[in-house]
Structures are given as structure tokens and as C-alpha cells.
């Protein structure tokens, strides 16, 4: 019988770590066939675990003496903090002591260290971060959301392949619909980058449905939306900011209406339902695709629930060996091979 | 005494033209010291004006025999439809028979024809479209939202100057806060384009407050947000799409709650208030800045109210001679001059 899946968790990473990461780990192991290695200050972690109810055979501690702070420069953290929780957690995957890693710490450092320690897949030119976003009919995958700020058309093509491998495996969808984020739907619309990427995507066996306009991304018409990491990050952040702003504006308007307070109480369950539906913590973090292993980058503001879901997704990705599927799908497809 | 301001209106342009454009023109002249020249099919326009109440000395008709349809290719419409309502309207500005032009028709054609007929200002390399968007505390100007899909750093610098000239003049704000749309606020964050543009903006006398992250654009912390037209268009469209999606999702959730219907009725005035506050028609369209004249491009879905507001803004821009202020502000500032 094979061992249980082990997920390494950067226990010190995140705005409310390690309290929240520990809580997330306990939730994760309680419901699932999974074990978690908490990586961080052993004394502190041991102290915090005391008195908590959890299956002790499913939670381990791996000591790391340093913590990367949120404001640190990526390059310096990468060079100087060799015993950071984030690095040690990733190294556990490298040394096959864990099958996947989750960090809600410094996302730049988590990304760079994952890439540096685990390395990229041979057929991949640039790894990319994929994130699930809610749509009117369910959800869609946006890739890349920040790993690559300047891209070539071939990069976007690879993002499509990687997103496809992830989506079909994790959501059991054999042929997800892939669209290219652009201005207007017509084939000829776009900038230099997307016009070239469009041609490349047309020539694949992927289920490429063409350009998608910004106003339609939440309609549910595409499963995977491909863009460069600069635009993807802006789209993700603008959406986050706008959703918050709209709820704030609505509350301000409701406060101005005589019957508003009572009305608000009556629709409050609906607001909760809406929040649950659009809550990033349901999706548990964003995988860095294209590296030789499974690494999930979670929001710094992750709740225990978000950490739990990230661990669950990391476990599923490890079980399905998504990185091997990506390597396989891209074999012979890479436009960089012939250069 | 000088003549009243005259605004040329592409009466045939827009999803519900000419009924809606006529209604907007009548609203505009009724409340303001402004005259409107309806450009389009004289017979049809005369027929539709019959029986309507309006001051006849303030509405004129200028005949044009052709109409550019929404699906037409810009290059072909520009070359072949010389007697289109959109072109004739713009020509009235060229020939000083009107001081500004408004079109809710094919926006690509409106933009290209404005540029072709009126020409760009000498000191401007690339004209840009600026649009007002609602924020938590009021509104902000986003520039460019679609005129230029591939930009150089110098273009973004000029967008900042043009946006500044427009904003300070129209909103009576002597030193508007200008930010550069990027990923993260730190000076060093961004892609190649924005990193270079950041340095150029630092060296100006403009009130440049640095990079702004996507999540903060609606916070009200910047008056003007600068980006290339590809990203600007996507941000604008994503925001439009998300706002609609959120309201739809909330309604769906409210329908699932027992007390939802009654609660919704009680907060309905608040939803109306919210919609009014975020309604693009309040702002009346997006000026094409950097050309030798005043041209406003309105949404194809413009209501009569949106057309009225666009005419009002066009009149104010003409009165303030915003294009001359831009020319003046950019004189000697253009990084293209020395090349």
C-alpha cells in the first residue's frame, strides 16, 4: 500500500500565519486522505498545536529557522534566506519527502524559489500562474496572472497547453474551451502579441474558440482564458477591487434609503451566498504550472478555509501528476524546440 | 456677441439611432446654451422631428446620404463612405461650422475619421481615448482605452499630459493626481513598457503619484490612470462585464432567499442609486484627445441621456478649447521632437 500523499505547507507564510496555516492544515487532514508537513519554527508550531484536536499521525513539523517577510525583495530573499520556511517547504518536494507544496507567503519568492529549486519542465519555456475565477455559470481559469510580465506569442501558446492540461485533469473536462483575451472577438482584433498568438492557437488541436472581449470573460463562454501575466494580474486585481467597491457602494446606497436597513437584513443570506460563490478561498490558491513538481501559491490574506482548499487541490494535483501531463502534452509541441 | 456653440451630432450613429440621437439633441438644446446640427438623412430626420417640442432655432439638419454600419471594416468605411453621417459631422468641425462633434456610431470609424479629417496636434505622436469611470469617492479618468494597442513609453507620457489637460480643465482641478497602471505599487514593478514610462513620468512637472495596482483603481486615490490602449480597453470592458455579472448574481441569490423578494423591493431605490452612480451615460462619452478639434466617441448603446451629456461635454470642451490647452502643455515637452 502506498503512503498517504504528503503536502508541505509553508506554515509561516501569510498575513495571519502561523495560526491560520495551522488551522487550515488541521481542517485539511481531518477531511481528506492527506498528510501535512508544517514547515517553520518548530518551537512556535509545537506550542500552537498544543491542545488542538487533530490526528497526530497526519501532521508533522519540519523545522526552518527563517521567515521571508512580505516586503522583502525577491532576489535578496532567494539568495540570503536559505533556511526560510518557504524554501525548506519547496525542498521537501525536491527530495520527495512531500508530493506538493503550498505557500501563502511572499508570492514572488514562492514563485521564484519553486522555479529555482524544482526547475521547469524541459518542454516549457516559461512557467505561468493559473487562477480560478467565478463566472455567471460556474468558473473559468485565467492564465497567466503574474509570472511573466513580458511575453512572446509562443509563451501564450504554452500557457494554453498548460491551462488545458490542468483544467481537463482537475475538472474532468476532456476538451475545455480556450479563448485569448483581446479587444473585440474578431480574429483580426488585438495587439501584436495576441494577433500572433491567435495564429499559433488556430494551428493546434486544442479547443480554441478565438478571441474573447473583456466584457465577456465572466459570461461562462470560455473555460480557459489566456493572456500575458501583466494583463492577467491587472484583470485579476481590477476584478477583486471592483467587486469590493461595488459591495461598498451598494452598502452606502442602502444606508441612504429609509427601508434600506430592513431590506438589507432580508437579503443578507443572498449577500452571503454571493460572497461564498465569488470567494477566492473556495478555490484555494493558484498553481504555478510548467515546473517539475506541484506548487500552489495562495493569497496572503488566506483564511484557514483557503489554506485547507489549497492543500486539498495540491493533493489532487499531486495524485493526478498534473506536471507530468503537462510535460507529456507539450512534448513535440514546443515551438522553442526548433530554434 | 458671439454665436452660440454648435455641436455636430452623427444622428445616424448608435444602436437606436436616429430616434435616440434626436431625443438626446432635443434634451441638450433645451437645457443649455448650445445648438445641435443633426447630420444624416434629411427626409428621415425631418419626419422624426415633426410634432416634437423643441426650440427650432437651436436644431439644424445637415444632410448625409450614407450610414456606416457597426459591422463594417474601418479601412473600407473610411475609403468608400465619403458621404456618411459620421464623416460629414466631423467635416463640419473641420470647416468651422461646428465647434465639436459627437458620434455613438462605429467607434473605430469615428476615431479614424476624426484623426484623418481633423489631423493630430503637432506635438502629439498618438491621440488617445480617455474615459471617466466611477470610483468609491467620485470618478477617475482612464487613458488610453483603445486608440493604441501597441505603445512606446513616450506614448504613455503623452497620454498623461493629455489626460492632465483634459481633467484640470473640465473638472476644475489644478493638479490632478496621475498614476501609472501596473502590478504592485513599487517603483520597480511593471513590464518593460511601464518601467520606462515610470522614469519618464518621474521627470515631469506633473503630479505623478507612481504606480497603481489593479485592485486600487476604484479607491479614488488617483484622478488619472495611464495605460496602453490594449490594457485600458480590457480594464474598461472587464469592469463593465463584472459590474453586470455581479448584479445578475446578486439577483439570482436574492431569488433563492425566502425574504429576498421583499428585501429587494426595500433596497430597490439603493440599486437605482448605485446604477445612476455607475452609469456611463452620466459621463456622456469618451473624448479622443490629441487631435486638432473636439471629438467625442459615445457608446453604441447610448441612451438619449447619454447623448445629451456627450453634447454638453463636447460643448464645454469646445468652450474651454481643450485641444489648444493640450497643444500648449505639450509644446516643448514632446520626447519625439528631438528624434
Interface residues (C-beta under 8 A of the other chain):
Chain A: X135 X136 X146 X149 X150 X181 X182 X183 X190 X191 X192 X194 X213 X214 X215 X216 X217 X218 X219 X230 X231 X233 X234 X235 X236 X237 X238 X239 X240 X241 X242 X243 X244 X245 X246 X248 X249 X250 X253 X254 X256 X257 X259 X260 X262 X263 X264 X265 X266 X267 X269 X270 X271 X273 X274 X277 X278
Chain B: X135 X136 X146 X149 X150 X181 X182 X183 X190 X191 X192 X194 X213 X214 X215 X216 X217 X218 X219 X230 X231 X233 X234 X235 X236 X237 X238 X239 X240 X241 X242 X243 X244 X245 X246 X248 X249 X250 X253 X254 X256 X257 X259 X260 X262 X263 X264 X265 X266 X267 X269 X270 X271 X273 X274 X277 X278
